[in-house]
Amino acid sequence: MSQQVVTLSIPQPVYEQIRQAAKKKHRSVDELMVEAIAAAASTANISASQMRSDLAQMAYLNDAALWQAARATLSPSQRERMENLHHKKQREGLNAEEQIEAESLEALFRDTLIVKAQAAVLLKQRNYDISDPTQFAPLE
């Protein structure tokens, strides 16, 4: 695989977080950066095209499946972890691993909201009254 050299300016605190994470993992800063960039690039590429395809396919779901999609949510442990990472980021910052995890959870949260919205649109098109937001609460 060919490689491209990229010069990147990042804030010193971010670099220190990456350097410390690399040291803990007994890896080089370059290796960790390449891994993080590859993860972000693959998420961005898959997310946009795959999400469009998935949203288009939702039109073929039956009503029960659409209601299930409209009630989709992150698991309690995912929500708690995302909240904890958000608070830690505000207080003291995140290390490189935590930053990647936070971005992944935020992307999952965003995608879940998009799926819920698409399901609501399709249910409305099928003449369901979607004006009561409590209808979209996850079933317990």
C-alpha positions in Angstrom: 0.0 0.0 0.0 1.4 3.4 -0.9 1.7 6.1 1.7 1.2 9.8 1.6 3.2 12.1 3.9 1.1 14.7 5.6 2.2 17.6 7.8 -0.3 18.3 10.5 -0.3 21.1 13.1 -2.2 20.2 16.3 -2.4 21.9 19.6 0.3 20.9 22.1 -2.2 19.4 24.7 -3.7 17.2 22.0 -0.3 16.0 20.9 0.6 15.3 24.6 -2.5 13.2 25.0 -1.7 11.2 21.8 2.0 10.8 22.9 0.9 9.5 26.3 -1.6 7.1 24.8 1.1 5.8 22.4 3.5 5.4 25.3 1.0 3.4 27.3 0.4 1.1 24.3 4.1 0.8 23.5 3.5 2.2 20.0 4.7 5.2 18.1 2.8 8.4 17.8 2.7 7.9 14.1 1.1 4.5 14.4 -1.6 5.8 16.8 -2.3 8.8 14.5 -2.6 6.6 11.4 -5.0 4.3 13.3 -7.1 7.2 14.5 -7.2 8.8 11.0 -8.0 5.5 9.4 -10.9 4.9 11.8 -12.3 8.4 11.2 -11.9 8.1 7.4 -13.6 4.7 7.3 -16.5 5.9 9.5 -17.0 9.0 7.3 -17.0 7.1 4.1 -19.3 4.3 5.2 -21.5 6.5 7.2 -22.6 8.9 4.5 -23.2 6.4 1.6 -24.4 3.5 3.8 -26.8 5.8 5.8 -28.4 7.1 2.6 -28.9 3.5 1.4 -30.3 2.4 4.7 -32.7 5.3 4.9 -34.0 4.6 1.4 -34.6 1.0 2.3 -36.7 2.0 5.3 -39.6 2.8 3.0 -40.0 -1.0 2.5 -40.3 -1.8 6.2 -43.7 -2.7 7.6 -45.4 -0.4 10.1 -44.3 -2.4 13.2 -40.7 -2.2 12.1 -41.0 1.5 11.5 -42.4 2.0 15.0 -39.5 0.0 16.4 -37.0 2.2 14.4 -38.8 5.3 15.6 -38.3 4.2 19.2 -34.6 3.3 18.7 -32.1 4.6 21.3 -28.7 4.0 22.6 -28.4 1.5 25.4 -28.2 2.8 28.9 -24.5 1.9 29.2 -23.8 3.7 25.9 -25.7 6.8 27.0 -23.9 6.8 30.3 -20.5 6.4 28.7 -21.1 9.2 26.2 -22.2 11.5 29.0 -19.2 10.6 31.2 -16.9 11.2 28.3 -18.6 14.5 27.5 -18.2 15.7 31.1 -14.6 14.5 31.3 -13.8 16.4 28.0 -15.2 19.6 29.5 -13.3 19.1 32.8 -9.9 17.9 31.8 -9.9 16.7 28.2 -9.8 13.2 26.7 -6.9 11.0 25.7 -6.7 9.8 22.2 -8.5 6.6 22.9 -11.3 8.3 24.7 -11.6 10.9 22.0 -12.1 8.2 19.4 -14.6 6.4 21.6 -16.5 9.7 22.2 -16.6 10.5 18.5 -17.9 6.9 17.8 -20.6 7.2 20.3 -21.6 10.6 19.1 -21.8 9.3 15.5 -24.0 6.4 16.7 -26.2 8.8 18.6 -26.5 11.1 15.5 -27.3 8.1 13.2 -29.9 6.9 15.6 -31.6 10.3 15.6 -31.6 10.3 11.8 -33.1 6.8 11.7 -35.8 7.8 14.2 -36.6 10.9 12.2 -36.9 9.0 8.9 -39.1 6.4 10.6 -41.4 9.3 11.9 -41.6 10.8 8.4 -42.5 7.5 6.9 -45.1 6.8 9.6 -46.6 10.3 8.9 -46.8 9.5 5.2 -48.7 6.4 6.1 -51.2 8.6 7.9 -50.2 7.9 11.5 -50.6 10.7 14.0 -47.1 11.3 15.2 -47.9 14.5 17.2 -47.5 12.9 20.6 -43.8 12.6 21.4 -44.4 10.0 24.1 -45.2 7.5 21.3 -41.5 7.5 20.5 -40.2 6.6 23.9 -38.4 3.2 23.9 -40.6 0.3 24.9 -39.5 -1.3 28.2 
